[in-house]
Amino acid sequence: MQDISKSLADTAYRAYEKKLLEAVKNGPIPKHIGIIMDGNRRFASELGMDHMLGHDMGRKKLEEVLEWCRELGIKIVTVYAFSTENFMRSREEVEHLMRLFVDSLKRAADDERTHKYGMKIRVIGQVNLLPEEVREAIRYAEEKTKENERFILNVAIAYGGREEIVEAIRKIAREVKEGKLSIEDIDEETVRKHLYTGDIPDPDLIFRTSGEERISNFLLWQSAYAEFYFADVYWPTLRKIDFLRAIRSYQMRQRRFGR
């Protein structure tokens, strides 16, 4: 009886997922989505697992979500992988995450799907704060995918939105000092061009898991006109239906941009 109930539930889930996918595909698709992948540690803790396993499962979920994005035609994804504040976690956890970044970046750069779908990998953040082996993996991934143009994956590592803006101000001040830019010519576009993401459109949607309703220093400037969606599930347990609901919610909103 239990097996029959599970089979019926699975059938109903697949039918609903298919219906929702069709509805989403018929609506406006965000060009750029920012994702705060939150809840790996809490997910692991609630199951009595080591935090490291939660991060490992989180990496697998990202691979899955990127497939969903490609299926929908989303062209740019920026994921919040490691903030500057995350350096304050235990040495064991930080070292594990650094090894995970090295393995993930190299694996993604060598994955045939990366090149089949034309995915360019870029890392944004204070890369100088990262261990040399991570910086080397970043150089490897960025170099190997630099010619890809159809899909952009920005991975925010050692990233902080306030730090990004401060760094942009420093760059602008340097140009003024060197006589390359006048103070009167500084406007919003000037600042935007000096951000890590200055060569791509701002995100249309910021999506966060784990039920927390804040953006935690993520894409502060870029998210000024973004829509926000907060899912009450941990990142490793995110289902395709949860993701599609976020996109559907985005589609049902009227984006006036102050007008």
N, C-alpha and C positions, 0 to 999 in steps of 0.2 A: 504493500500500500504506500509505503514511504517512497519507494522508487518511482511509482506512478505519479505521485504528487510532485516529485522533483522534476520528472520528465515534462509534466504539464507546465510547471513554472518556467523551465528552460525554453520550452516552445513559445510561451507567451512573451518571455523576455526577448527572444530573437525576433518575433513578429513586431514588437513595439520598437525595437532598435532599428529594424528595417524601415518602418513607417516614419520614424523620426529622422533617419538619415535622408530619406527622400524629400521630406519637408525642408530640411536644412539646405540641401543641395539646390533647392528652387528659390532660395532667398539670397540676399547679399552676404558675401563671405568676407570676413575681415582680411585685409592684406597682411597685417602684422599683429601678432598676438604675443603679449608678454605673460610668462607663466612663473608664479611663485610656487615652487614645488615643496610644499610644507607638510610635515607630519610623519616623516620617516622614523624619527626617534620615538615619538609617542606610539606609533603603530607597533614598533618592535617591543616597547615596554609593556603594552597591554597584552601582548602575547607571551610575555616572559622571555623574549629573545634579546640577544645582544644588539646594541644600537647599530653595530657595524652591518649586521644582516639587514636592518631596515634601510640603510643607505644602498646596499647592494641591490635590494629589491626596487628601490627608487630609481636606480639606473636602468633597470630592465623596463620599468614603466615608462621612462622617457622615450626609449626606443619605440615602444608601442604607440605613444601619443604622437610622435613624429610621423608615424605611418598614417594615423588618423588625419593629421594636418595635411599631408600630401594628398590623401584621398579627397579632401574637401577643396583643395586648391589654395590653401593658405600659403603665402609665398615667403613670409619671414616669421621666425619664431625666436624670441629672446627668453632664455630661461635663467632664473636666479639660482645658481648652484652653490655659491659660497660667498657670504658677505664679509666685509672687513671685520665685523664684530665676531664672526665665527672663529677667528683665531684665538678667542678667549676660551674656547672649549678645551677639554682635556687633550694633552699631547697625543695620547693614543688615538683619539678620535680624529684629530686634525691630520695626523700622519696617515691614518687609514684613508681619509678622504683624498689626500694628496696622491696616494698610490692609485686610488680609484680614478682620479682625473687623468693620470698618466696612461693607465690602461684603456680608459674609455676614449680618450682623444686619439690614441694610436689605432685602436680597433676601428673607430668610426672612419678614420682617414683611409684605412685599408679595406673597408667593407665595400664590396662591389655595388651595393645598393646606393651608397653615397654618390658614386659616379654615374650610376644608371639614372638617378633622379636629379643629377646636377646640383648636389648640395654643397654649398660653401660653408666651411666652419670658421668662425671667428671667436676669439676670446676677448671680452671687454672687462676692464677693471685695472687695479694697480698690480699689473703683472710682475713688477719689480719686487713685490713682497713675497712672491712664491719661490719655493725651492727650485734649484737649477734644473732638476729632472722634469719638473712640471713645465718650466719655461721651454725646455727642449721639446717636450711633447706638443706644446702649443705651436712652436715654430714648425714642427713636422706636419701637424694637421692643417695649419693654415697654408703652408707651402704646397702641400699635396692637393688641396682642394681650391686653390686660388683661381683657377680657370672656370670653375663651376659657377653658373649664374642663375639657374632656375629656382633655387630654394636656398635661403640663407638661415643658418642656425648660429645665433649669437649666444655664447655661454658666458654668463657673468660670474667671474671667479675673482675673489678678493675685491669685490665691487661694493661701492656705496654711492647712492645717488647724490648726497651732499658733497662727497669728495670729488665726484665727477664734475659738478658745477664749479667747485673751487678750482679744479685743475683747468677747466675751460677759461675761468677768469685769469688765471696765471698766464695762459697762452696768449690771451688777448692783450694783457698788460705788457707782455714781452714784445708783442708786435707794435704796440703803441710806442714803447720805449725805443725800439729800433727804427721808428719812423715809417713802418710798413702800413700803419693804420692810424687814422685820426680818431680822437675821442668822439667827435660829432657823428662819425659813421657807424658807431656801435649801436646795433639794434638787436631785436630778438633773433633775426636770421644769423647775425654774427655769432651769437652765443650758441645757437643750434649747430652751426657748422663746426664748432670747436668741441662738441660733445663726442663721446665714443661712437655714438650712432649717427653722427652728423651727415652721413651720406645715404641714409635710408629714411623712409617715412616713419613718423611716430606711430606707436601702437594704437590700433583701433580698440583693442580689448585687453584688459589686464585680468587674468584668471588666477585665483588662489585656492588651494585646497586646505583642508584641516579645520575649517570653520572659523578661523581667525579673520576679522574684517579690518585689516590694515595693510599698507603696502610696504612697510618695513624698509624704508630708504631705497626703494627700487624704482628706477626710471622716473625720478621726481619731476624733472622738467618735461620729459617726453610724454608723460601720462596726463598732462593738463586737460586734454579733451577726450581722453579714452573713456570707454565704458568699463565698468567693474562688475565682476561676478565672483562670488565667494561660495565655494562648494563645501558642504559639511561632511567631507570624507577625507581620510588621510591619503596622501599622494600614492603610496603603493597600492591602495585599494580602489583607485579611480577606475570607473568603468566607462566604456565608450558612451553609454547613455548619459552619464554625468557630464561628459565633455560636450556631447551634442546639445544637451539642455543649455549649457553656457552659450553656445553659438546661437541657439534658437532665441534665447533671451536677448542677446545682442541684436538680432534681426528684428525683434519686436519693439525696439526703442527708437525714438525719433532723435536723431543727432542734429541739433540746431547750431552748435558751435557759437553760442551766444546770440544768434539771430532771433 
